[in-house]
Amino acid sequence: MNNHPWNNSFEWRNHTATSGVLSQAQIDQFDQDGYVVVNDIFSLDELRDLVAITDAADAEAVAVLAAQPNERIAISEKGAITFAGQLASKIPEIRRFVKNPTIMGACRDLVGPDVRMYHDQTVYKQIEKPRRFPWHQDNGYLFVTQQHYLTCWISLNGATIENGCPQVVTGLHKQGTMSHYFVPTLGYECFENPPKTPIIAEVKAGGAVFFSSLTPHLTGPNTSNGVRKAYIVQYAQSDAVVMEGNANDGDPTGSHSISSEPRGLPVLQNGQICAD
Ligand SMILES: O=C(O)CCC(=O)C(=O)O
C-alpha cells in the first residue's frame, strides 16, 4: 500500500462531540476506526418519501443504461450496480433529507461549522449480476484537500452482509489517501485483499454508516433476492479544494474550490443549518 502521489503529508485530527447528536463514544469510535453506524435517523414516513424520490431517480438511470451498448456507462451497469447522481441539485424535495438534523449534527462534529454537501448519489445493488464494489477510499476517486471529508451512507431498505452492506478496514484512515488503480467496469481499488480482517457494517433502513473519505471500504455482492438501496451523501469543509489532473502523470494540472461546483449545496454556516 503506497500513499497517493499527491498525499505529501497528512495528520489525522480527532474530534469532539459538541452537537449533542453523537456521543463522545461514537465520535471516539469514528476517530479510532474510521466509521460509526447510526440507526434511526429517518422516521418511517420520511423514509417512504425519500425512497419514492430515489426509486424514481434509479428507474430513470436504469432506462438510460438500457439504451447503451452492454447496458453500461462507466461503472454503472443494468442488473449489477446502478448509480443516479446529483439529486440534491436537481430535486429540491430531497434537500430536507440532505440537511437532516442528525446528519447535520454529525457534520458539525466530524467536519466543522462550515460545511458543503459535496456530492450525492443513489447506489442500488441489483441482483442479476452480483459483484463486489472494490476496496477504495472515497478520496481515491477525486483528490480533495482537506483529505478528510465525511461520507454518509444512508440505508434505504436495510443493508446486510447478504445484500452487500459496507465493510471497512479500520485504522488506515489515519495515513491519508492511498494510491488507487482502476479495475475495469468495477471502479478504483486500493487493495484487492485487505491487510486486516474487515468489519461488517450492517445498518437498518433509515440509518447510516458514517465514514471518512479516507476509510477503505467495499461492498460485497448482493446475493439476496432483493435490490439493496443506498443514498450516499458526502460533506466537506466549505473551503475544500479538488485537485485536477491524473495522479499517475505527475503534479496536479489545476484545482478548483468545491463551492464552485453546481452539484453541491451549502448545508452548514457557522454551525447553523442553511436555508434553501
Ligand atoms: O454502495 C455501494 O455498493 C458502494 C458505493 C461506494 O462505496 C461509493 O460510491 O463510494
The ligand as a Gaussian input file, in Angstrom:
#p B3LYP/6-31G(d) Opt

LIG

0 1
 O      -22.971000       1.379000      -2.177000
 C      -22.145000       0.642000      -2.695000
 O      -22.407000      -0.509000      -3.010000
 C      -20.748000       1.118000      -2.927000
 C      -20.692000       2.571000      -3.195000
 C      -19.461000       3.206000      -2.713000
 O      -18.716000       2.697000      -1.912000
 C      -19.140000       4.542000      -3.205000
 O      -19.891000       5.077000      -4.038000
 O      -18.094000       5.080000      -2.789000

